[in-house]
Amino acid sequence: MHKLLVTDDEAYIATQIEERLTSMGYDVVGVASSGEEAIDMSRTFVPDLVLMDIVMPGKLNGIGAAKIIKDELDIPVIFLTAYTGDQLIDEAKSAEPSGYIVKPLQTREIKAAIEIALYKKDVDRQLHESEEKYRLLVSNIPCVVFTGYRDFSVDFIDDKVEELTGYSPEDFDSRKLKWSDIVIEDDIQKIVEDFTNALKGDKKYSRKYRIKSKEGEILWIWEKGQIVCDDQREILFVSGVLSDITHYIRVEEEKERLEDKLRQVQKMEAIGILAGGIAHNFNNLLMGIQGNASLALMDVDSTYPNYERLKNIEQYTQSGAELTGQLLGFAKGGKYEVKPIDMNELIKKSSGMFGRTRKGVKIYRKYQKDIWTVEVDQNQIEQTLLNLYVNASHAMPEGGNLYLQTKNVTLDENDVKSYDLEPGRYVKISLTDTGAGMDEKTKDRIFEPFFTTKEMGSEKGLGLSLAFAYGVITNHGGIINVQSKKGEGTTFDIYLPASESEIITERKSLEKFLRGTETVLYVDDEKFIISINEEILKKLGYTVLTARSGKEAIEIYKEKQDNIDMVVLDMIMPKMDGGETYDILKKINPDIKVLLSSGYSIEGQAMEILERGCDGFIQKPFKIEHLSQIMREILEK
């Protein structure tokens, strides 16, 4: 459990933050009310992370305290503040904070900032350990002393060469074996160029290249030497030392990969936050379009001249909602409705549907018997699989084979340590095509949003499909890997955590409106959403009260709670969000019935509210049929 220290001079706020962090599973080791106290408590408890208010009374503000904590104890700091002026932010940068959260604090933002900061700290530690390992390796590298000639023949080489290469000194001394005979062919030209350049200068050189040992192992060699010439500048011999730097090269690589992974995590996190905000606002707009179309359809039948156009508007709205679903797919916490499913059945269904549209692709399936259950958002996983099927078909324009396989696997600590996952039981899904394959450069970028090898304007997509797949799988606590070689096809391996939960039979959605006569309080900060949904609810038979803020909702509920049967509550609102509003309403009436509504997904804050007793969740934009159904379920249970 990670240890956190909270610093805020306002005791009420500090206590709130402490309670929220504790509920998230963190160990709050202390609460400080000044910069000086924060430094003392950091020295005493050595927390993993400090949450620090910037503006505090006293000689030392949050920025000054953060600098001391960072420099002296190397503990990361996240700044908390209600002030966002440019001057303050520029001053705060000097403390090199690991995050910056603006008050009022949102639970999902706190969680994201803390996890990123802790992950950065862990990566920095791994980088430091790698650098230390490299330093120790270099200081203990054994050297082989040699003398030889320009044609790579060896005059003398010491006994350590056998330990290095597997060949004895006698193999080289007899002139049966030249040093160039064990150098990788692609590197010989570089050695010749280095030698020529050294002759033009001070006759000294150093270079690294690869050799192949007697056992067939590829080794990296560092050679440092001196060319010795006579008075007429004719080469007499070359003298130098050889060192095995294979471990060093791997450390530099076992370091570049860590740095690349950190950059990728930071990039995907930033894009995810942006995508989540865009999806939320776009879903609100779609709610207005969907609501108006649905209202119009309630008053007409199929004989109405514009009936089909209204149905088309509904269909296009749902297509827009699917697009925002893809945006949320690679946003952090982008899952909607999670439930236990059988991956064999899902693959059978999705691949069958795909196969009917791609006659040139022959599909082979191999299912694990008694496959373990996984808890996932079925729609997102199904869309992920379809994206991968389509990606495979694009790689096989003339047709080919697609092999699908499921398998129960158990991953140990070594298998998952590079992915920050827990070891344990996983369901593995493999998709292999016989297409064109990818080069390394393409393979390294395929999960980036908007990266595509297709021409601009192509009907084959904008490059969101694989980014969506990456986001969905990682959001489900899983792994997605790709193996590919140019001309040899591609394999995607997906690992999803297994679950002990039992599969629940899916309920069928209704295609009719369920009406009611109860009184509903509808809460949303967007005026046009309140207007459209107020009319929808009245059409369904309900008496409707409305509020445009959490504060207004609480005032109305206090006054009229005896007459209010249910509250439909927007989750994201300024000043007082849905979570805070729900908690206060719950205190007023522990038996209150509340349906959450949001343009964001169910994951994160919404899930927390549901776990605190909220009755249900509906994703914007929603159809009247869905709203009417879930309202009746809540009101009648």
C-alpha positions in Angstrom: 0.0 0.0 0.0 1.4 3.4 -1.0 2.0 5.9 1.8 0.8 9.5 1.2 1.3 12.8 3.1 -1.4 15.5 2.8 -0.5 19.2 3.4 -3.2 21.9 3.5 -3.6 24.7 6.0 -7.4 24.4 5.9 -8.2 21.5 8.3 -11.6 20.8 6.8 -10.2 20.4 3.3 -7.3 18.3 4.5 -9.6 16.0 6.3 -11.8 15.6 3.2 -8.7 14.8 1.1 -7.5 12.3 3.7 -10.9 10.5 3.8 -11.0 10.4 0.0 -7.5 9.0 -0.3 -8.2 6.4 2.4 -11.3 5.2 0.5 -9.2 4.8 -2.6 -6.9 2.3 -0.8 -4.0 4.6 0.0 -2.3 4.8 3.4 -2.3 8.5 4.6 0.6 8.6 7.1 -0.1 12.2 8.2 -1.7 15.6 7.6 0.5 18.7 7.8 -0.8 22.3 8.0 2.3 24.2 7.0 5.4 23.9 4.8 7.7 23.4 7.8 5.5 20.7 9.2 5.3 18.9 5.8 9.1 18.8 5.7 9.4 17.4 9.3 6.7 14.7 8.6 8.3 13.8 5.3 11.6 13.2 7.1 9.9 11.1 9.8 7.5 9.0 7.7 9.3 9.0 4.3 6.0 8.8 2.3 5.9 7.7 -1.4 4.1 10.9 -2.4 3.2 14.3 -0.9 0.0 16.2 -1.9 0.9 19.8 -1.2 -1.3 23.0 -1.2 0.7 25.8 -2.9 -0.6 28.8 -1.0 -0.1 28.5 2.8 0.6 31.0 5.6 4.0 31.1 7.2 7.6 31.7 6.0 7.6 28.7 3.7 4.9 28.2 1.1 4.1 24.9 -0.7 6.6 25.6 -3.5 9.5 26.2 -1.1 8.6 23.1 1.0 8.3 21.0 -2.2 11.8 22.0 -3.3 13.3 20.9 0.0 11.4 17.6 0.1 12.3 16.9 -3.5 16.0 17.8 -3.2 16.6 16.3 0.3 14.4 13.2 0.2 13.7 12.7 -3.5 10.0 12.3 -2.8 7.6 13.4 -5.6 5.1 16.2 -4.9 1.7 16.9 -6.5 0.5 20.5 -6.0 -3.1 21.2 -5.0 -4.5 24.7 -5.5 -7.5 26.8 -6.3 -5.3 29.4 -8.1 -4.4 29.0 -11.7 -2.5 32.2 -12.6 0.4 32.0 -15.1 2.8 33.5 -12.6 2.0 31.0 -9.9 2.2 28.1 -12.4 5.6 29.3 -13.6 6.9 29.6 -10.0 5.5 26.1 -9.3 7.5 24.6 -12.2 10.8 25.4 -10.4 9.9 22.7 -7.8 9.6 20.1 -10.6 6.2 18.7 -9.4 4.9 15.4 -10.5 1.4 16.7 -11.0 -0.9 19.7 -10.6 -4.6 19.4 -9.5 -6.9 22.4 -9.5 -9.5 22.7 -6.7 -12.3 21.7 -6.3 -10.8 18.2 -6.4 -12.4 15.5 -8.5 -11.8 11.9 -7.4 -10.9 10.6 -10.8 -8.4 13.4 -11.3 -6.8 12.8 -7.9 -6.6 9.0 -8.7 -5.1 9.6 -12.2 -2.5 12.2 -10.9 -1.4 9.9 -8.0 -1.1 6.8 -10.1 0.9 8.7 -12.8 3.2 10.2 -10.2 3.8 6.8 -8.5 4.4 5.2 -11.9 6.9 7.9 -12.8 8.7 7.4 -9.5 8.9 3.6 -10.1 10.2 4.1 -13.7 12.8 6.6 -12.4 13.9 4.1 -9.9 14.3 1.4 -12.5 16.3 3.8 -14.7 18.6 4.6 -11.8 19.1 0.9 -11.0 19.9 0.3 -14.7 22.4 3.1 -14.8 24.0 1.8 -11.6 24.1 -1.7 -13.0 25.7 -0.4 -16.2 28.4 1.5 -14.1 29.3 -1.7 -12.2 29.4 -3.7 -15.4 31.8 -1.2 -17.1 34.1 -1.1 -14.1 34.5 -4.9 -14.1 34.8 -5.5 -17.9 37.7 -7.9 -18.6 40.0 -6.7 -21.4 41.8 -8.8 -24.0 45.2 -7.4 -25.1 46.3 -7.9 -28.7 48.7 -6.9 -31.4 47.9 -7.4 -35.1 48.0 -6.0 -38.6 45.9 -4.1 -41.0 44.6 -7.3 -42.7 43.0 -8.4 -39.4 45.6 -11.1 -38.8 46.7 -11.4 -35.2 50.4 -11.4 -34.0 49.6 -11.8 -30.3 46.4 -12.1 -28.2 46.2 -13.1 -24.6 44.5 -16.1 -23.0 41.3 -14.2 -22.0 40.3 -14.3 -25.7 39.1 -17.8 -25.2 36.7 -16.8 -22.4 35.5 -14.0 -24.7 35.1 -15.7 -28.0 35.5 -19.5 -27.4 38.6 -19.5 -29.7 42.0 -20.1 -28.2 45.1 -17.8 -28.8 46.6 -20.6 -30.9 43.6 -20.3 -33.3 44.7 -16.8 -34.1 48.5 -17.1 -33.7 48.6 -19.9 -36.3 47.1 -17.4 -38.8 44.4 -20.0 -39.6 41.9 -17.6 -38.2 41.8 -13.8 -38.7 39.8 -11.5 -36.4 37.7 -10.5 -39.4 36.5 -14.1 -39.7 34.4 -13.7 -36.6 33.2 -10.1 -37.1 29.7 -9.8 -38.4 29.9 -9.0 -42.1 27.7 -5.9 -41.9 30.2 -4.3 -39.4 33.4 -4.9 -41.3 33.1 -1.9 -43.5 32.6 0.4 -40.5 35.8 -1.0 -38.9 37.7 -0.3 -42.2 36.4 3.3 -42.2 37.4 3.9 -38.6 40.9 2.6 -39.3 41.3 4.9 -42.3 40.1 7.9 -40.3 42.6 7.1 -37.5 45.4 7.1 -40.1 44.5 10.6 -41.1 44.6 11.8 -37.5 46.5 10.8 -34.4 46.5 7.1 -35.1 44.3 6.4 -32.1 40.8 4.8 -32.5 37.9 3.3 -30.5 34.9 1.5 -32.0 32.2 -0.9 -31.2 31.0 -3.8 -33.4 29.6 -7.3 -33.3 31.3 -10.7 -33.4 30.0 -14.2 -33.5 31.5 -16.5 -30.8 32.5 -20.1 -31.4 29.1 -21.2 -29.9 27.2 -18.9 -32.3 26.4 -16.2 -29.8 26.3 -12.6 -31.1 28.5 -10.4 -28.8 29.1 -6.6 -28.8 32.9 -5.7 -28.7 34.5 -2.4 -27.8 37.9 -2.1 -29.2 40.4 0.7 -28.3 43.8 0.8 -30.1 46.8 2.6 -31.5 48.2 2.3 -35.0 52.1 2.2 -34.9 54.0 3.5 -38.0 57.7 3.8 -39.0 59.4 7.0 -39.9 58.1 6.7 -43.5 54.5 6.5 -42.1 54.2 2.9 -43.1 52.1 0.8 -40.8 54.1 -1.6 -38.6 51.3 -3.1 -36.4 48.2 -2.3 -34.4 48.0 -2.7 -30.6 44.9 -2.5 -28.5 42.4 -4.0 -26.1 39.1 -5.8 -26.6 36.2 -5.7 -24.2 32.8 -7.5 -24.1 30.2 -4.8 -23.8 27.2 -7.0 -24.6 25.7 -6.4 -21.2 26.2 -2.7 -21.5 24.4 -2.6 -24.8 21.5 -4.5 -23.4 21.3 -2.2 -20.4 21.2 0.8 -22.7 18.5 -0.9 -24.8 17.1 -3.2 -21.1 16.9 1.8 -20.4 15.7 3.1 -23.9 12.7 0.7 -23.6 11.8 2.0 -20.2 12.0 5.6 -21.4 10.0 4.8 -24.5 7.3 3.1 -22.3 7.2 6.1 -20.0 6.8 8.5 -22.9 4.0 6.3 -24.4 2.2 6.1 -21.1 2.4 9.9 -20.7 1.2 10.5 -24.3 -1.7 8.1 -24.0 -2.7 9.5 -20.6 -2.8 13.1 -22.1 -4.7 11.9 -25.1 -7.1 10.0 -22.9 -7.9 13.0 -20.7 -8.5 15.1 -23.9 -10.6 12.3 -25.4 -12.7 11.9 -22.3 -13.6 15.6 -22.2 -14.4 15.7 -25.9 -16.6 12.6 -25.7 -18.5 14.0 -22.7 -19.3 17.3 -24.4 -20.1 15.6 -27.7 -22.4 13.1 -25.9 -24.3 16.0 -24.4 -24.9 17.5 -27.8 -26.0 14.1 -29.2 -28.4 13.9 -26.3 -30.1 17.0 -27.5 -30.3 15.7 -31.1 -31.5 12.2 -29.9 -34.1 13.7 -27.6 -35.6 15.9 -30.2 -35.8 13.1 -32.7 -37.3 10.7 -30.2 -39.9 13.3 -29.2 -40.9 13.9 -32.8 -41.2 10.2 -33.4 -43.5 9.8 -30.4 -46.1 11.9 -32.1 -46.1 10.3 -35.5 -46.2 6.9 -37.2 -44.7 5.5 -40.3 -47.2 7.3 -42.6 -45.7 10.7 -41.6 -43.8 12.1 -44.6 -40.6 12.7 -42.7 -40.8 9.6 -40.6 -37.8 7.9 -42.3 -35.7 11.1 -41.9 -36.4 11.2 -38.2 -35.4 7.5 -37.9 -32.2 8.3 -39.9 -31.4 11.1 -37.4 -31.7 8.6 -34.6 -29.4 6.2 -36.4 -26.8 8.9 -37.2 -26.9 9.9 -33.5 -26.2 6.4 -32.4 -23.3 6.3 -34.9 -22.0 9.4 -33.3 -22.3 7.8 -29.9 -20.3 4.8 -31.2 -17.5 7.2 -32.2 -17.4 8.8 -28.8 -17.3 5.3 -27.4 -14.1 4.8 -29.4 -12.7 8.0 -28.0 -13.5 6.9 -24.5 -12.0 3.5 -25.4 -8.5 4.8 -25.1 -9.4 7.3 -22.4 -8.5 6.2 -18.9 -11.4 4.4 -17.3 -13.4 4.1 -20.5 -15.5 1.0 -19.7 -19.2 1.2 -19.7 -21.2 -1.8 -18.6 -18.9 -4.6 -17.2 -20.2 -8.1 -16.7 -18.9 -11.7 -16.8 -18.8 -13.3 -20.3 -17.6 -16.4 -22.2 -14.9 -15.3 -24.7 -15.4 -18.4 -26.8 -19.0 -17.4 -27.4 -18.1 -13.7 -28.0 -15.4 -14.7 -30.6 -17.8 -17.2 -32.3 -20.4 -14.5 -32.6 -18.1 -11.6 -33.7 -16.0 -13.7 -36.1 -19.1 -15.3 -37.6 -20.6 -11.8 -38.3 -17.3 -10.6 -39.8 -16.8 -13.8 -41.9 -20.2 -13.2 -43.7 -18.9 -9.8 -44.9 -15.4 -10.9 -46.0 -15.7 -13.9 -48.2 -12.1 -13.8 -49.2 -10.9 -14.4 -45.6 -11.0 -18.0 -44.4 -11.4 -18.2 -40.6 -10.0 -21.0 -38.5 -11.0 -21.3 -34.8 -9.5 -23.2 -31.9 -11.2 -22.8 -28.6 -10.0 -23.7 -25.1 -12.3 -26.1 -23.5 -13.8 -24.8 -20.2 -12.5 -21.3 -20.9 -12.3 -19.1 -17.8 -14.8 -16.3 -17.4 -13.7 -12.7 -17.9 -15.4 -9.5 -16.6 -15.5 -7.0 -19.5 -17.6 -4.4 -21.3 -19.0 -6.8 -23.9 -19.6 -4.1 -26.5 -16.1 -2.7 -26.3 -14.4 -6.1 -26.5 -16.6 -7.1 -29.4 -15.7 -3.8 -31.2 -12.0 -4.4 -30.4 -12.2 -7.9 -32.0 -14.0 -6.5 -35.0 -11.4 -3.8 -35.4 -8.6 -6.5 -35.4 -10.5 -8.6 -37.9 -10.9 -5.6 -40.2 -7.2 -4.7 -39.7 -6.3 -8.3 -40.7 -8.4 -8.2 -43.8 -6.8 -4.9 -44.9 -3.4 -6.7 -44.7 -4.8 -9.5 -47.0 -6.4 -7.6 -49.9 -6.3 -10.6 -52.1 -7.7 -12.9 -49.4 -6.0 -15.2 -46.9 -6.4 -17.0 -43.6 -7.3 -15.7 -40.1 -6.5 -18.0 -37.2 -8.4 -17.4 -33.9 -7.4 -19.2 -30.7 -8.4 -18.9 -27.0 -6.4 -20.4 -24.1 -6.3 -20.4 -20.3 -2.9 -19.2 -19.1 -1.2 -18.3 -15.8 1.2 -15.4 -15.9 4.0 -15.2 -13.3 5.8 -12.1 -12.0 8.3 -12.2 -14.8 5.5 -12.3 -17.4 3.8 -9.2 -16.1 6.5 -7.0 -14.5 6.9 -4.9 -17.7 3.2 -4.1 -17.7 2.5 -3.1 -14.1 -0.1 -5.9 -13.7 -0.8 -8.5 -11.1 0.4 -12.1 -11.8 -2.4 -14.7 -12.0 -4.9 -16.3 -14.3 -5.6 -14.8 -17.7 -7.5 -15.7 -20.8 -5.3 -15.4 -23.9 -6.9 -14.5 -27.3 -4.6 -14.8 -30.4 -5.4 -13.5 -33.8 -3.0 -14.5 -36.6 -3.3 -13.4 -40.3 -1.3 -14.4 -43.3 -1.0 -10.9 -44.6 1.8 -8.5 -45.6 3.2 -8.1 -42.1 4.9 -5.0 -40.7 8.4 -3.6 -40.4 9.7 -2.6 -37.0 9.1 1.1 -37.5 5.4 0.5 -38.3 5.0 -2.0 -35.5 6.3 0.5 -32.9 3.6 3.0 -33.8 0.4 1.0 -34.6 -1.3 1.7 -31.3 -0.8 5.5 -31.5 -4.1 7.4 -32.1 -4.6 8.6 -35.7 -1.5 6.6 -36.9 -2.4 4.9 -40.2 -0.5 3.5 -43.2 -3.6 4.2 -45.4 -3.9 7.3 -47.6 -5.7 10.3 -46.2 -9.4 10.1 -47.0 -9.3 6.3 -47.4 -12.5 4.5 -46.5 -10.3 2.2 -44.4 -10.3 4.5 -41.5 -8.5 7.3 -39.6 -6.2 5.2 -37.5 -8.4 5.0 -34.3 -9.1 1.2 -34.4 -5.9 -0.1 -33.0 -5.6 2.8 -30.5 -9.1 1.9 -29.4 -8.1 -1.7 -29.0 -5.0 -0.7 -26.9 -7.1 1.5 -24.7 -9.9 -1.0 -24.2 -7.6 -3.9 -23.3 -5.4 -1.8 -20.9 -8.5 -0.3 -19.3 -9.6 -3.9 -18.6 -6.4 -4.6 -16.8 -5.0 -6.6 -19.7 -2.2 -6.8 -22.2 -2.2 -6.5 -26.0 1.0 -7.4 -27.9 1.9 -7.6 -31.6 4.4 -9.8 -33.4 5.0 -9.3 -37.0 7.6 -9.5 -39.8 7.4 -8.0 -43.2 6.0 -10.6 -45.6 5.3 -13.1 -42.8 1.9 -12.0 -41.4 0.9 -10.6 -38.0 -0.2 -12.0 -34.6 -2.0 -10.0 -32.0 -2.0 -11.6 -28.5 -4.6 -10.3 -25.9 -4.5 -11.3 -22.2 -7.6 -10.5 -20.1 -7.8 -11.2 -16.3 -9.9 -14.2 -15.5 -12.8 -13.8 -13.1 -14.6 -16.1 -10.6 -18.0 -14.5 -11.4 -20.7 -16.5 -13.0 -22.1 -15.5 -16.4 -25.4 -13.7 -16.2 -28.0 -14.2 -18.9 -28.4 -10.9 -20.9 -31.7 -9.2 -20.6 -33.5 -8.2 -23.8 -34.1 -4.5 -24.4 -37.7 -3.3 -24.9 -38.8 -1.6 -28.1 -41.7 0.3 -26.4 -42.1 3.1 -23.9 -42.8 2.2 -20.3 -44.9 5.0 -18.8 -45.3 6.2 -15.2 -47.1 8.6 -13.0 -44.5 9.4 -10.4 -42.7 12.7 -9.7 -39.1 12.9 -10.9 -36.5 15.6 -10.1 -34.2 16.0 -13.2 -30.8 17.5 -12.4 -28.4 18.7 -15.2 -26.3 21.9 -15.6 -27.0 22.1 -19.4 -30.2 24.0 -20.1 -31.0 22.3 -23.4 -30.6 18.9 -21.9 -33.0 19.7 -19.1 -35.5 21.2 -21.5 -35.6 18.1 -23.8 -35.6 15.5 -21.1 -38.3 17.4 -19.1 -40.5 17.1 -22.2 -39.6 13.4 -22.7 -40.5 12.6 -19.1 -43.8 14.5 -19.3 -44.6 12.5 -22.5 -44.0 9.3 -20.5 -46.5 10.5 -17.9 -44.3 11.7 -15.1 -44.5 15.0 -13.1 -41.2 16.7 -13.5 -39.2 19.1 -11.3 -35.9 20.4 -12.6 -32.6 21.8 -11.2 -29.5 23.2 -12.9 -27.0 22.6 -10.1 -26.4 20.3 -7.2 -27.1 23.0 -4.7 -30.5 23.8 -6.3 -31.4 20.1 -6.4 -30.7 19.8 -2.7 -32.9 22.8 -1.9 -35.8 21.5 -4.0 -35.5 18.0 -2.5 -35.5 19.3 1.1 -38.7 21.2 0.4 -40.5 18.6 -1.6 -39.0 15.2 -0.8 -42.3 13.7 0.3 -43.6 14.2 -3.3 -40.4 13.2 -5.2 -40.2 9.5 -6.1 -36.9 9.5 -8.0 -34.0 11.7 -9.0 -32.2 11.6 -12.4 -28.8 13.2 -11.6 -26.1 14.4 -14.0 -22.6 13.3 -12.8 -20.4 16.1 -14.1 -21.5 19.6 -12.9 -19.6 22.7 -11.8 -19.0 23.6 -8.1 -20.9 20.6 -6.7 -20.7 17.4 -8.9 -23.0 14.5 -9.0 -21.1 12.5 -6.4 -21.2 15.2 -3.7 -24.9 16.0 -4.5 -25.8 12.3 -4.2 -24.1 11.9 -0.8 -26.0 14.9 0.6 -29.3 13.7 -0.9 -28.6 10.2 0.6 -28.2 11.8 4.1 -31.5 13.6 3.7 -33.3 10.4 2.7 -31.4 7.0 3.0 -34.1 5.4 0.8 -33.8 7.9 -2.0 -33.9 6.4 -5.6 -31.3 7.9 -7.9 -30.4 7.3 -11.6 -27.0 8.7 -12.6 -26.6 10.2 -16.1 -23.4 11.2 -17.8 -21.6 11.7 -21.1 -18.7 10.0 -19.5 -18.5 6.2 -18.9 -19.6 4.2 -15.9 -16.0 3.7 -14.9 -14.3 5.8 -12.2 -16.4 8.3 -10.3 -19.7 6.8 -11.5 -18.8 3.4 -10.3 -17.8 4.8 -6.9 -21.2 6.4 -6.6 -23.0 3.2 -7.6 -21.0 1.3 -5.0 -22.2 3.8 -2.4 -25.8 2.7 -3.1 -26.9 4.6 -6.2 -29.6 2.7 -8.1 -28.5 2.8 -11.7 -26.5 4.5 -14.5 -27.5 5.6 -18.0 -25.1 6.8 -20.7 -25.8 9.9 -22.8 -27.1 10.0 -25.5 -29.9 7.5 -24.5 -33.1 6.5 -26.3 -36.5 7.1 -24.7 -37.1 3.3 -24.6 -33.9 2.7 -22.6 -34.7 5.6 -20.2 -38.2 4.5 -19.6 -37.1 0.9 -19.0 -34.4 1.6 -16.5 -36.6 4.2 -14.6 -39.4 1.6 -14.2 -36.8 -1.0 -12.9 -35.6 1.5 -10.3 -39.1 2.7 -9.2 -40.6 -0.8 -9.0 -37.8 -2.6 -7.2 
